[in-house]
Amino acid sequence: MIEDDLAIGRALLAVFQDEGHAVVWVRMAEGAVARIHAEAPAGQFDAVLLDLGLPDGDGATLLRELRAQGLGLPVLIMTARDSLEDRLNGFNGGADDYLIKPFEIPELLVRLRAIVRRSSGNVDGVEALWRSGELVLDESRMLVTRAGAAVSLSRTEFALLLTLMKESGRVLTRAELEQGVLPHSEGQTLDVHISNLRKKIGDRVIRTVRGVGYMVQRGHE
């Protein structure tokens, strides 16, 4: 948990501990980077809860830097910044969900569980590969490659691409995608994630069906 406000941090810490979660709480961006780099590779964290207004930097900048460095943990932003631009910037920067302060604790817990659940991947150890042209998605390893080169995706982008590739050749409606991958999305959130995916995997993989939704085409060139 990266939160500089003492009152909020102490309250959330108590809630998480009551729920049986082990929590590392830091109040500065610099300290957060050090702890994540030290412990995330060993699997010590399941998720990151991130405030945007930090004393030594902006949380959105911190998130972009961590994603660029290969951080794959699901990230839930909690902030008072409530404009559409702020929310879109958060998702563009690699957030898996965005919660506006003040919020109700039950909603925070539900959203946190949801992003962790989406990030868990295939838990039974069975290999599951999904292919579309030169794009290969390895569900069990949570790895996406394009022409053999690894593609860095956020947890939400991975979940969205997996959903589409599992149903390749079929149009998935916006409602299906939002309910399955982005249950708390608003406005243009789905479109932002689709746009980000296209930038990373190529703009011909995901097809827009106007007025309906999106689909991954089988055997695209």
C-alpha positions as CSV (number, residue, x, y, z in Angstrom):
1,M,0.0,0.0,0.0
2,I,1.5,3.3,-1.1
3,E,-0.4,6.0,0.8
4,D,1.0,9.1,2.5
5,D,-2.0,10.1,4.5
6,L,-1.6,8.8,8.0
7,A,-5.3,8.6,8.9
8,I,-6.2,6.8,5.7
9,G,-3.2,4.5,5.9
10,R,-3.8,3.5,9.5
11,A,-7.5,2.8,8.8
12,L,-6.8,0.7,5.7
13,L,-4.0,-1.1,7.4
14,A,-6.4,-2.1,10.2
15,V,-9.1,-3.2,7.7
16,F,-6.6,-5.4,5.7
17,Q,-5.2,-7.0,8.8
18,D,-8.7,-7.8,10.1
19,E,-9.3,-9.4,6.7
20,G,-6.3,-11.6,7.2
21,H,-4.0,-9.8,4.7
22,A,-0.3,-9.1,5.3
23,V,0.4,-5.5,4.3
24,V,3.5,-3.5,3.6
25,W,2.7,0.2,3.9
26,V,5.0,2.9,2.6
27,R,4.4,6.6,2.4
28,M,6.9,7.7,-0.2
29,A,7.4,6.9,-3.9
30,E,11.1,6.2,-3.3
31,G,10.4,3.7,-0.6
32,A,7.8,2.0,-2.7
33,V,10.2,1.4,-5.5
34,A,12.8,-0.1,-3.2
35,R,10.3,-2.5,-1.5
36,I,8.7,-3.6,-4.8
37,H,12.1,-4.3,-6.4
38,A,13.2,-6.2,-3.3
39,E,10.2,-8.4,-2.8
40,A,8.0,-8.5,-5.9
41,P,10.4,-10.9,-7.8
42,A,10.1,-13.4,-5.0
43,G,6.3,-13.3,-5.2
44,Q,5.8,-11.6,-1.9
45,F,3.1,-9.2,-3.2
46,D,-0.3,-10.0,-4.8
47,A,-1.2,-6.4,-5.6
48,V,-0.3,-2.8,-5.2
49,L,-2.7,-0.2,-3.8
50,L,-1.5,3.2,-5.0
51,D,-2.4,6.8,-4.1
52,L,-1.5,9.4,-6.7
53,G,-0.6,12.3,-4.5
54,L,2.7,11.4,-2.9
55,P,5.1,13.8,-1.1
56,D,8.1,13.0,-3.3
57,G,6.4,12.5,-6.6
58,D,3.3,11.7,-8.5
59,G,1.8,8.2,-8.2
60,A,0.9,8.1,-11.9
61,T,4.5,8.8,-12.9
62,L,5.6,6.1,-10.4
63,L,3.2,3.6,-12.0
64,R,4.4,4.3,-15.5
65,E,8.1,3.8,-14.4
66,L,7.3,0.6,-12.7
67,R,5.4,-0.8,-15.7
68,A,8.3,0.2,-17.9
69,Q,10.6,-1.7,-15.6
70,G,8.5,-4.8,-16.1
71,L,6.3,-4.8,-13.0
72,G,3.4,-7.2,-13.6
73,L,1.5,-6.9,-10.3
74,P,-2.1,-5.7,-10.5
75,V,-2.4,-2.1,-9.4
76,L,-5.4,-0.4,-7.9
77,I,-5.3,3.4,-7.9
78,M,-7.1,5.1,-5.1
79,T,-7.3,8.9,-5.4
80,A,-9.4,12.0,-5.1
81,R,-8.7,12.9,-8.7
82,D,-12.1,12.2,-10.3
83,S,-12.1,13.6,-13.8
84,L,-12.4,11.4,-16.8
85,E,-9.0,12.6,-18.0
86,D,-7.4,11.5,-14.7
87,R,-9.1,8.1,-14.9
88,L,-8.0,7.6,-18.5
89,N,-4.5,8.6,-17.7
90,G,-4.4,6.1,-14.8
91,F,-5.5,3.3,-17.1
92,N,-3.2,4.4,-19.8
93,G,-0.3,4.3,-17.3
94,G,-1.0,0.7,-16.5
95,A,-3.6,0.7,-13.7
96,D,-5.9,-2.3,-13.5
97,D,-8.6,-0.4,-11.6
98,Y,-9.3,3.1,-10.4
99,L,-11.2,4.0,-7.2
100,I,-12.1,7.6,-6.3
101,K,-11.9,8.8,-2.7
102,P,-13.9,8.9,-0.6
103,F,-14.9,5.3,-1.1
104,E,-16.7,2.6,0.9
105,I,-14.4,-0.1,2.4
106,P,-16.5,-3.1,1.0
107,E,-16.1,-1.7,-2.5
108,L,-12.3,-1.4,-2.1
109,L,-12.1,-5.0,-0.9
110,V,-14.2,-6.3,-3.8
111,R,-12.2,-4.4,-6.4
112,L,-8.9,-5.5,-4.9
113,R,-10.1,-9.2,-4.9
114,A,-11.2,-8.8,-8.5
115,I,-7.9,-7.6,-9.8
116,V,-6.0,-10.2,-7.9
117,R,-8.4,-12.9,-9.2
118,R,-8.0,-11.7,-12.8
119,S,-4.2,-11.8,-12.4
120,S,-4.0,-15.4,-11.0
121,G,-4.0,-17.0,-14.4
122,N,-4.4,-20.7,-14.9
123,V,-4.0,-22.3,-11.5
124,D,-4.2,-26.0,-12.5
125,G,-0.9,-26.0,-14.2
126,V,-2.3,-27.2,-17.6
127,E,-0.6,-25.6,-20.6
128,A,-3.0,-23.4,-22.4
129,L,-1.8,-21.7,-25.6
130,W,-4.0,-19.4,-27.6
131,R,-2.8,-18.3,-31.1
132,S,-3.8,-15.8,-33.7
133,G,-1.3,-15.4,-36.5
134,E,2.1,-14.5,-35.1
135,L,0.6,-13.7,-31.7
136,V,0.8,-16.4,-29.0
137,L,-0.7,-16.1,-25.5
138,D,0.5,-18.6,-22.9
139,E,-2.2,-18.6,-20.3
140,S,-0.3,-20.7,-17.7
141,R,2.8,-18.5,-17.8
142,M,0.9,-15.2,-18.4
143,L,3.2,-14.5,-21.3
144,V,2.3,-13.0,-24.7
145,T,4.7,-13.1,-27.6
146,R,4.5,-11.6,-31.1
147,A,6.7,-13.2,-33.7
148,G,8.7,-14.7,-30.8
149,A,9.3,-11.4,-29.0
150,A,7.7,-10.9,-25.5
151,V,5.0,-8.3,-25.3
152,S,4.7,-6.4,-22.0
153,L,1.0,-6.1,-21.0
154,S,-0.7,-5.0,-17.8
155,R,-2.8,-7.5,-15.9
156,T,-6.0,-6.0,-17.3
157,E,-4.7,-5.9,-20.8
158,F,-3.7,-9.6,-20.5
159,A,-7.1,-10.6,-19.2
160,L,-8.9,-8.6,-22.0
161,L,-6.7,-10.2,-24.7
162,L,-7.2,-13.7,-23.2
163,T,-10.9,-13.3,-23.2
164,L,-10.9,-12.2,-26.8
165,M,-8.5,-14.9,-28.0
166,K,-10.5,-17.7,-26.2
167,E,-13.4,-16.6,-28.3
168,S,-11.5,-15.9,-31.5
169,G,-13.8,-15.6,-34.5
170,R,-16.7,-14.5,-32.4
171,V,-17.7,-10.9,-31.7
172,L,-17.8,-10.2,-28.0
173,T,-20.1,-7.3,-27.1
174,R,-19.0,-4.4,-25.0
175,A,-21.2,-5.6,-22.2
176,E,-19.6,-9.0,-22.2
177,L,-16.1,-7.6,-22.1
178,E,-16.9,-5.0,-19.4
179,Q,-18.7,-7.5,-17.2
180,G,-16.0,-10.1,-17.5
181,V,-12.8,-8.0,-17.4
182,L,-13.8,-4.5,-16.4
183,P,-16.8,-4.8,-14.0
184,H,-16.3,-1.3,-12.6
185,S,-15.4,0.5,-15.8
186,E,-17.0,3.8,-16.8
187,G,-17.2,5.6,-20.1
188,Q,-14.3,5.0,-22.5
189,T,-12.3,2.7,-20.2
190,L,-12.7,-0.4,-22.5
191,D,-11.8,1.6,-25.6
192,V,-8.6,2.9,-23.9
193,H,-7.5,-0.7,-23.1
194,I,-8.3,-1.8,-26.6
195,S,-6.3,1.1,-28.0
196,N,-3.3,0.3,-25.7
197,L,-3.5,-3.4,-26.8
198,R,-3.4,-2.5,-30.4
199,K,-0.3,-0.4,-29.9
200,K,1.4,-3.4,-28.4
201,I,0.2,-6.3,-30.5
202,G,-0.5,-4.7,-33.8
203,D,-3.7,-2.9,-35.0
204,R,-4.9,-5.8,-37.1
205,V,-5.4,-8.4,-34.4
206,I,-8.4,-6.9,-32.7
207,R,-11.3,-6.0,-35.0
208,T,-13.9,-3.4,-34.1
209,V,-17.5,-4.4,-35.0
210,R,-19.3,-1.1,-35.0
211,G,-22.2,-0.9,-32.6
212,V,-21.5,-4.3,-31.2
213,G,-18.1,-4.9,-29.8
214,Y,-14.7,-6.5,-30.6
215,M,-13.3,-9.7,-31.9
216,V,-9.9,-11.4,-32.5
217,Q,-9.7,-12.6,-36.0
218,R,-8.6,-16.2,-36.7
219,G,-5.5,-16.5,-38.9
220,H,-4.9,-12.8,-39.3
221,E,-1.9,-11.9,-41.4
